[in-house]
Amino acid sequence: MEYPVSEQQIIQAMIDVGRRMYEKGFVAATSGNISARLDEERYLLTRSGVCKGDMTESDLVVCDAEGRSTTEHRVTSEVLLHLTAYRLRPDVNAVIHAHPPATVALSLAGVSLGKALLPEVVMTLGEVPTAPFAPPSSPESAEAIRGLIPNHDAIILDRHGSLTVGRDLWEACHNLERLEFAARATLFARILGEPKRLSSDELAAVQAAAERYLK
């Protein structure tokens, strides 16, 4: 696989994406984690226990395909979640696990985003599934996304957070922003009344538009 950017560019992008996530409130304190594929055997990850808004290059860890850190820092406890996404999605070069508040709130309330409500979200993310509940940082958490990640760029982790992927760090970040926008819009709509789903004809038209303009 060929990568169009240098490792230094990936490092800077990870620092910039971490700051953006923190400033937008998608993570709090030291929560969340970010990773990027460096090559077929190496991955760059945020280290355990670092605030994503204050990261420097020294807060990033390189690990191998088994999740073993090659630096002095301990790799994030969610490393298996990231590696599972990479193993099942060879087209993915970046993974973000975050705790966006509206997304988490809907999950706590048992409200699914797996419904066709917003045309823009359907066009970019499709219907967003929710993975079965699993304890954070556990092997079960990685196993919970196994059946979903091959076909989805955004997944809600039940009562925990989100997982978004992309061809690069910025695409994964933009997918996180799209997910949280969908959650906030759904939350507001439920306050006002029952959200109106796209009809089958409307959904087909939106999907056809996506095929024409976004592929």
Contacts in CASP RR format, 6 or more apart in sequence:
PFRMAT RR
TARGET T0000
AUTHOR 0000-0000-0000
METHOD contacts of the structure
MODEL  1
MEYPVSEQQIIQAMIDVGRRMYEKGFVAATSGNISARLDEERYLLTRSGV
CKGDMTESDLVVCDAEGRSTTEHRVTSEVLLHLTAYRLRPDVNAVIHAHP
PATVALSLAGVSLGKALLPEVVMTLGEVPTAPFAPPSSPESAEAIRGLIP
NHDAIILDRHGSLTVGRDLWEACHNLERLEFAARATLFARILGEPKRLSS
DELAAVQAAAERYLK
1 39 0 8 1.000
1 40 0 8 1.000
1 90 0 8 1.000
3 37 0 8 1.000
3 38 0 8 1.000
3 39 0 8 1.000
3 93 0 8 1.000
5 13 0 8 1.000
5 168 0 8 1.000
7 38 0 8 1.000
7 44 0 8 1.000
10 36 0 8 1.000
10 38 0 8 1.000
10 44 0 8 1.000
10 169 0 8 1.000
11 44 0 8 1.000
11 57 0 8 1.000
11 60 0 8 1.000
13 36 0 8 1.000
13 168 0 8 1.000
13 169 0 8 1.000
13 170 0 8 1.000
14 34 0 8 1.000
14 36 0 8 1.000
14 44 0 8 1.000
14 46 0 8 1.000
14 55 0 8 1.000
14 60 0 8 1.000
14 169 0 8 1.000
15 55 0 8 1.000
15 56 0 8 1.000
15 57 0 8 1.000
15 60 0 8 1.000
17 34 0 8 1.000
17 96 0 8 1.000
17 169 0 8 1.000
17 170 0 8 1.000
17 172 0 8 1.000
17 173 0 8 1.000
18 27 0 8 1.000
18 34 0 8 1.000
18 46 0 8 1.000
18 52 0 8 1.000
18 53 0 8 1.000
18 55 0 8 1.000
19 52 0 8 1.000
19 53 0 8 1.000
19 55 0 8 1.000
20 173 0 8 1.000
21 27 0 8 1.000
21 34 0 8 1.000
21 52 0 8 1.000
21 53 0 8 1.000
21 96 0 8 1.000
21 98 0 8 1.000
21 173 0 8 1.000
21 176 0 8 1.000
22 51 0 8 1.000
22 52 0 8 1.000
22 53 0 8 1.000
22 54 0 8 1.000
23 53 0 8 1.000
24 177 0 8 1.000
24 180 0 8 1.000
25 100 0 8 1.000
25 101 0 8 1.000
26 98 0 8 1.000
26 99 0 8 1.000
26 100 0 8 1.000
26 176 0 8 1.000
26 180 0 8 1.000
27 52 0 8 1.000
27 98 0 8 1.000
27 99 0 8 1.000
28 99 0 8 1.000
29 51 0 8 1.000
30 49 0 8 1.000
30 50 0 8 1.000
30 51 0 8 1.000
30 52 0 8 1.000
31 98 0 8 1.000
31 99 0 8 1.000
32 46 0 8 1.000
32 52 0 8 1.000
32 76 0 8 1.000
32 78 0 8 1.000
32 97 0 8 1.000
32 98 0 8 1.000
32 99 0 8 1.000
33 45 0 8 1.000
33 46 0 8 1.000
33 76 0 8 1.000
33 78 0 8 1.000
33 82 0 8 1.000
33 96 0 8 1.000
33 97 0 8 1.000
34 45 0 8 1.000
34 46 0 8 1.000
34 52 0 8 1.000
34 94 0 8 1.000
34 95 0 8 1.000
34 96 0 8 1.000
34 97 0 8 1.000
34 169 0 8 1.000
35 43 0 8 1.000
35 44 0 8 1.000
35 45 0 8 1.000
35 46 0 8 1.000
35 76 0 8 1.000
35 79 0 8 1.000
35 82 0 8 1.000
35 94 0 8 1.000
35 95 0 8 1.000
35 96 0 8 1.000
36 43 0 8 1.000
36 44 0 8 1.000
36 93 0 8 1.000
36 94 0 8 1.000
36 95 0 8 1.000
36 168 0 8 1.000
36 169 0 8 1.000
37 43 0 8 1.000
37 86 0 8 1.000
37 92 0 8 1.000
37 93 0 8 1.000
37 94 0 8 1.000
38 44 0 8 1.000
38 62 0 8 1.000
40 65 0 8 1.000
41 64 0 8 1.000
41 65 0 8 1.000
42 62 0 8 1.000
42 63 0 8 1.000
42 64 0 8 1.000
42 65 0 8 1.000
42 70 0 8 1.000
43 62 0 8 1.000
43 63 0 8 1.000
43 64 0 8 1.000
43 65 0 8 1.000
43 67 0 8 1.000
43 82 0 8 1.000
43 83 0 8 1.000
43 86 0 8 1.000
44 60 0 8 1.000
44 61 0 8 1.000
44 62 0 8 1.000
45 60 0 8 1.000
45 61 0 8 1.000
45 62 0 8 1.000
45 63 0 8 1.000
45 75 0 8 1.000
45 76 0 8 1.000
45 79 0 8 1.000
45 82 0 8 1.000
46 52 0 8 1.000
46 55 0 8 1.000
46 59 0 8 1.000
46 60 0 8 1.000
46 61 0 8 1.000
46 76 0 8 1.000
47 59 0 8 1.000
47 60 0 8 1.000
47 61 0 8 1.000
47 73 0 8 1.000
47 74 0 8 1.000
47 75 0 8 1.000
47 76 0 8 1.000
48 73 0 8 1.000
48 74 0 8 1.000
48 75 0 8 1.000
48 76 0 8 1.000
48 77 0 8 1.000
49 76 0 8 1.000
50 59 0 8 1.000
59 73 0 8 1.000
61 69 0 8 1.000
61 70 0 8 1.000
61 71 0 8 1.000
61 73 0 8 1.000
61 74 0 8 1.000
61 75 0 8 1.000
61 76 0 8 1.000
62 69 0 8 1.000
62 70 0 8 1.000
62 71 0 8 1.000
63 69 0 8 1.000
63 70 0 8 1.000
63 75 0 8 1.000
63 79 0 8 1.000
64 70 0 8 1.000
65 83 0 8 1.000
66 83 0 8 1.000
67 75 0 8 1.000
67 79 0 8 1.000
67 80 0 8 1.000
67 83 0 8 1.000
68 75 0 8 1.000
69 75 0 8 1.000
76 82 0 8 1.000
77 136 0 8 1.000
77 137 0 8 1.000
78 97 0 8 1.000
78 136 0 8 1.000
78 137 0 8 1.000
78 141 0 8 1.000
80 139 0 8 1.000
80 141 0 8 1.000
80 142 0 8 1.000
81 95 0 8 1.000
81 97 0 8 1.000
81 141 0 8 1.000
81 142 0 8 1.000
81 145 0 8 1.000
81 163 0 8 1.000
82 95 0 8 1.000
82 97 0 8 1.000
83 142 0 8 1.000
84 142 0 8 1.000
84 143 0 8 1.000
84 145 0 8 1.000
84 146 0 8 1.000
84 149 0 8 1.000
85 92 0 8 1.000
85 95 0 8 1.000
85 145 0 8 1.000
85 149 0 8 1.000
85 163 0 8 1.000
85 165 0 8 1.000
86 92 0 8 1.000
86 95 0 8 1.000
88 146 0 8 1.000
88 149 0 8 1.000
88 150 0 8 1.000
89 149 0 8 1.000
89 150 0 8 1.000
89 165 0 8 1.000
91 167 0 8 1.000
92 165 0 8 1.000
92 166 0 8 1.000
92 167 0 8 1.000
93 166 0 8 1.000
93 167 0 8 1.000
93 168 0 8 1.000
94 165 0 8 1.000
94 166 0 8 1.000
94 167 0 8 1.000
94 168 0 8 1.000
94 169 0 8 1.000
94 171 0 8 1.000
94 172 0 8 1.000
95 163 0 8 1.000
95 164 0 8 1.000
95 165 0 8 1.000
95 166 0 8 1.000
95 172 0 8 1.000
96 162 0 8 1.000
96 163 0 8 1.000
96 164 0 8 1.000
96 165 0 8 1.000
96 169 0 8 1.000
96 172 0 8 1.000
96 173 0 8 1.000
96 175 0 8 1.000
96 176 0 8 1.000
97 157 0 8 1.000
97 161 0 8 1.000
97 162 0 8 1.000
97 163 0 8 1.000
98 161 0 8 1.000
98 162 0 8 1.000
98 164 0 8 1.000
98 176 0 8 1.000
99 160 0 8 1.000
99 161 0 8 1.000
99 162 0 8 1.000
100 161 0 8 1.000
100 162 0 8 1.000
100 176 0 8 1.000
100 179 0 8 1.000
100 180 0 8 1.000
100 183 0 8 1.000
101 180 0 8 1.000
102 180 0 8 1.000
102 183 0 8 1.000
102 184 0 8 1.000
102 186 0 8 1.000
102 187 0 8 1.000
103 113 0 8 1.000
103 156 0 8 1.000
103 161 0 8 1.000
103 162 0 8 1.000
103 179 0 8 1.000
103 180 0 8 1.000
103 183 0 8 1.000
104 159 0 8 1.000
104 160 0 8 1.000
104 161 0 8 1.000
104 162 0 8 1.000
105 183 0 8 1.000
105 187 0 8 1.000
106 112 0 8 1.000
106 113 0 8 1.000
106 156 0 8 1.000
106 183 0 8 1.000
106 186 0 8 1.000
106 187 0 8 1.000
107 130 0 8 1.000
107 156 0 8 1.000
107 157 0 8 1.000
107 158 0 8 1.000
107 159 0 8 1.000
107 160 0 8 1.000
107 161 0 8 1.000
108 159 0 8 1.000
111 186 0 8 1.000
111 190 0 8 1.000
112 130 0 8 1.000
113 127 0 8 1.000
113 128 0 8 1.000
113 130 0 8 1.000
113 156 0 8 1.000
113 179 0 8 1.000
113 182 0 8 1.000
113 183 0 8 1.000
113 186 0 8 1.000
114 127 0 8 1.000
114 128 0 8 1.000
114 129 0 8 1.000
114 130 0 8 1.000
115 127 0 8 1.000
115 195 0 8 1.000
115 197 0 8 1.000
116 122 0 8 1.000
116 126 0 8 1.000
116 127 0 8 1.000
116 197 0 8 1.000
116 198 0 8 1.000
116 203 0 8 1.000
116 206 0 8 1.000
117 182 0 8 1.000
117 185 0 8 1.000
117 186 0 8 1.000
117 189 0 8 1.000
117 195 0 8 1.000
117 196 0 8 1.000
117 197 0 8 1.000
117 198 0 8 1.000
118 182 0 8 1.000
118 185 0 8 1.000
119 198 0 8 1.000
119 202 0 8 1.000
119 206 0 8 1.000
120 178 0 8 1.000
121 128 0 8 1.000
121 178 0 8 1.000
121 181 0 8 1.000
121 182 0 8 1.000
122 198 0 8 1.000
122 203 0 8 1.000
122 206 0 8 1.000
122 207 0 8 1.000
122 210 0 8 1.000
123 206 0 8 1.000
123 207 0 8 1.000
123 209 0 8 1.000
123 210 0 8 1.000
123 214 0 8 1.000
124 175 0 8 1.000
124 178 0 8 1.000
124 210 0 8 1.000
124 214 0 8 1.000
125 152 0 8 1.000
125 153 0 8 1.000
125 154 0 8 1.000
125 175 0 8 1.000
125 178 0 8 1.000
125 179 0 8 1.000
125 182 0 8 1.000
126 152 0 8 1.000
128 152 0 8 1.000
128 154 0 8 1.000
128 155 0 8 1.000
128 156 0 8 1.000
128 179 0 8 1.000
128 182 0 8 1.000
129 148 0 8 1.000
129 152 0 8 1.000
129 155 0 8 1.000
129 156 0 8 1.000
130 155 0 8 1.000
130 156 0 8 1.000
130 157 0 8 1.000
130 158 0 8 1.000
131 144 0 8 1.000
131 145 0 8 1.000
131 148 0 8 1.000
131 155 0 8 1.000
131 156 0 8 1.000
131 157 0 8 1.000
131 158 0 8 1.000
131 163 0 8 1.000
132 144 0 8 1.000
132 158 0 8 1.000
133 144 0 8 1.000
133 158 0 8 1.000
133 159 0 8 1.000
133 160 0 8 1.000
134 140 0 8 1.000
134 141 0 8 1.000
134 143 0 8 1.000
134 144 0 8 1.000
134 157 0 8 1.000
134 158 0 8 1.000
134 160 0 8 1.000
135 141 0 8 1.000
136 157 0 8 1.000
136 160 0 8 1.000
141 157 0 8 1.000
141 160 0 8 1.000
144 157 0 8 1.000
144 158 0 8 1.000
145 155 0 8 1.000
145 157 0 8 1.000
145 163 0 8 1.000
148 155 0 8 1.000
149 155 0 8 1.000
149 163 0 8 1.000
149 165 0 8 1.000
153 164 0 8 1.000
153 165 0 8 1.000
153 166 0 8 1.000
153 175 0 8 1.000
154 162 0 8 1.000
154 163 0 8 1.000
154 164 0 8 1.000
154 165 0 8 1.000
154 175 0 8 1.000
154 176 0 8 1.000
154 178 0 8 1.000
154 179 0 8 1.000
155 162 0 8 1.000
155 163 0 8 1.000
155 164 0 8 1.000
156 162 0 8 1.000
156 179 0 8 1.000
157 163 0 8 1.000
162 176 0 8 1.000
162 179 0 8 1.000
162 180 0 8 1.000
164 172 0 8 1.000
164 173 0 8 1.000
164 175 0 8 1.000
164 176 0 8 1.000
164 179 0 8 1.000
165 172 0 8 1.000
165 175 0 8 1.000
166 172 0 8 1.000
166 175 0 8 1.000
186 195 0 8 1.000
189 195 0 8 1.000
198 206 0 8 1.000
END
